Amino acid sequence: MEARMDSPPTEGSFEYDVVVMGGALSGAATATLLLRQNPGIRILILEKSAKLSRRVGEATVEVSAYFMGRVLGLTQYLNESHLAKQGLRFWFTNGEVKTLAEASELGPLYQVRVPSYQLDRAAFDEEVLRRAGIAGAEILRPATVIDVQLQPGKEQTVTFRNGDGTRTVRSRWIVDASGVAAILARKQGWWKSNIEHPTAAAWSRWKGVKDWDSRELADKYPSWSRAVYATRNTATNHVIGDGWWSWWIPLKGGDVSVGVVFDQRLVDWPQEGGKLGERLKAFLMKHPVAREILVDAQFDEEDVHWRKNLAYYSTTFAGDGFVLVGDAAAFMDPFYSPGMDWISFTTSRAAALIGAQRRGEAMSALVERHNRDLARSHRCWFEAVYKDKYEYMGEFDLMSTALIFDLCLYYLGVVSRIFRYGENALLVPPFSARGIGPIFRFMRTYNRRFAEIARRRRKRRMLGKTNRAHRCLIPGFKLHSANPKLFAQGFAKWARVELGELFSASMS
Ligand SMILES: Cc1cc2nc3c(=O)[nH]c(=O)nc-3n(C[C@H](O)[C@H](O)[C@H](O)COP(=O)(O)OP(=O)(O)OC[C@H]3O[C@@H](n4cnc5c(N)ncnc54)[C@H](O)[C@@H]3O)c2cc1C
């Protein structure tokens, strides 16, 4: 351990050791980790809203579920107050698909093996914040941060509006957990839109969405109903089209979160046809699967949202005295729900960085490593999984092959490490470790190749040929093994795709 060379301001000269800007999941989780790892640390959380509202980020995946359940210690609460999730399920279409039962389906055959949850974020984030308060954080709300002054290695100041007045506090550290507001990145000029990935989204919460496992659907489509042993309704269902996908996430109590994400290069979002909620419903109703499930549903007029150009990142993630977590640091894409995995890694790293400074470790090398690891993780994660994925995600054969590879490698490289090494593995964000290059390049290769195939099919008007009457049902992923049978299945599917492409090229 190296000793600090400069003379740090003494702890007593600040009102707080850490000021956290934003009290939703990222902010409250960072505070919780810091309080656990640094007894007596003085933390102030400033949260703009008096009551947290529903927000996107309702589906967890294996890493974020581990973080919430086993690291934050919320397993019992999650099981009692939210829903156990049954994996990811996808529904494809083409001009010939007329009913739900005809749509090609991709998803788990059985219930999943590793826990994950469907969350009502309004309730969940309130609970995480409440527990951070019980653990010792001071929470001020509604309190809106209006200015921040950074002095690396010295005193940070945060000015906020609280009630009728304005107040300034000093602290050794600032944690930016302000979500898309990204207070620090925008103020410091570090915020960059990811122009390679121009996605947009519209969403709402709905009442009256049909239960995928209902008696009605089982009577109407008996063999469709019997084809899968898992509960379909508590999966994140994805109704998917060319250049777009939609999420269908059931929430405890009966509401369902349904939203569309699309690549603006591929989809012309309807600008006319009523209010946003009406256009969202009309857009979805063109898909035969959505038509079946959404026909009687009504969106909540007060809870309809739109966001453009979803993907962005900060070019700086930390300095000596400040650190960015969750959406305040970057956002990639909601497909596969990586948002709360990113929160799990960035909050764990933030707590480790602050802890190291408090133990007197030299900051410059640690800060440099923090910035390098998170920048590399974000960039490689994007290139390996998301870049141009919207080109091919609506193609059953391509997407089912990619999903098998994507999930086998997620289990092998990320999920199994967390179950093997525990929360320490959350200090190593995906793609940041040495030796990961070949896996990254393999993922980038098939992702690029499938995008290229889809582009060619689009040009030849040959999209969606396997989107009717096919089923790819995955028995499940295992930990501590490379899921070799599934991997082999992935390669066999890829080979079939390539042969099909050769054949259709020779015919044209
Ligand atoms: C369309 C879409 C779908 C998504 N679906 C998923 C999914 O299924 N699964 C998943 O894991 N992720 C998903 N995500 C990502 C997920 O929503 C985010 O990663 C996550 O909610 C970010 O949490 P956060 O705590 O970082 O930020 P937020 O939840 O945005 O919280 C930021 C907090 O900061 C507060 N704040 C802002 N400005 C100030 C200020 N000036 N002063 C004080 N407080 C302030 C806000 O009030 C807010 O409470 C999705 C994202 C999008 C866009």
The ligand as a Gaussian input file, in Angstrom:
#p B3LYP/6-31G(d) Opt

LIG

0 1
 C      -36.353000       2.237000     -22.119000
 C      -35.486000       1.701000     -21.023000
 C      -35.738000       0.451000     -20.477000
 C      -34.908000      -0.061000     -19.469000
 N      -35.128000      -1.310000     -18.972000
 C      -34.244000      -1.840000     -18.085000
 C      -34.420000      -3.151000     -17.563000
 O      -35.396000      -3.833000     -17.862000
 N      -33.486000      -3.626000     -16.703000
 C      -32.395000      -2.888000     -16.321000
 O      -31.543000      -3.377000     -15.572000
 N      -32.246000      -1.623000     -16.748000
 C      -33.136000      -1.089000     -17.614000
 N      -32.980000       0.197000     -18.027000
 C      -31.920000       0.991000     -17.414000
 C      -32.365000       1.445000     -16.021000
 O      -33.573000       2.150000     -16.130000
 C      -31.325000       2.344000     -15.405000
 O      -30.046000       1.765000     -15.568000
 C      -31.559000       2.574000     -13.927000
 O      -32.886000       2.915000     -13.641000
 C      -30.672000       3.702000     -13.474000
 O      -30.797000       3.885000     -12.091000
 P      -30.033000       5.103000     -11.431000
 O      -30.259000       5.002000      -9.966000
 O      -28.643000       5.166000     -11.948000
 O      -30.760000       6.377000     -12.043000
 P      -32.301000       6.840000     -11.866000
 O      -33.182000       5.694000     -11.574000
 O      -32.589000       7.668000     -13.075000
 O      -32.221000       7.757000     -10.596000
 C      -31.588000       9.005000     -10.572000
 C      -32.113000       9.769000      -9.372000
 O      -31.422000      11.012000      -9.294000
 C      -32.348000      12.014000      -8.946000
 N      -31.843000      13.299000      -9.442000
 C      -31.700000      13.691000     -10.735000
 N      -31.250000      14.946000     -10.788000
 C      -31.093000      15.346000      -9.505000
 C      -30.658000      16.561000      -8.918000
 N      -30.307000      17.621000      -9.658000
 N      -30.621000      16.635000      -7.575000
 C      -30.983000      15.578000      -6.801000
 N      -31.406000      14.410000      -7.308000
 C      -31.456000      14.298000      -8.648000
 C      -33.635000      11.595000      -9.640000
 O      -34.766000      12.187000      -9.011000
 C      -33.595000      10.086000      -9.498000
 O      -34.294000       9.631000      -8.367000
 C      -33.818000       0.725000     -19.001000
 C      -33.595000       1.995000     -19.529000
 C      -34.406000       2.480000     -20.532000
 C      -34.125000       3.845000     -21.100000

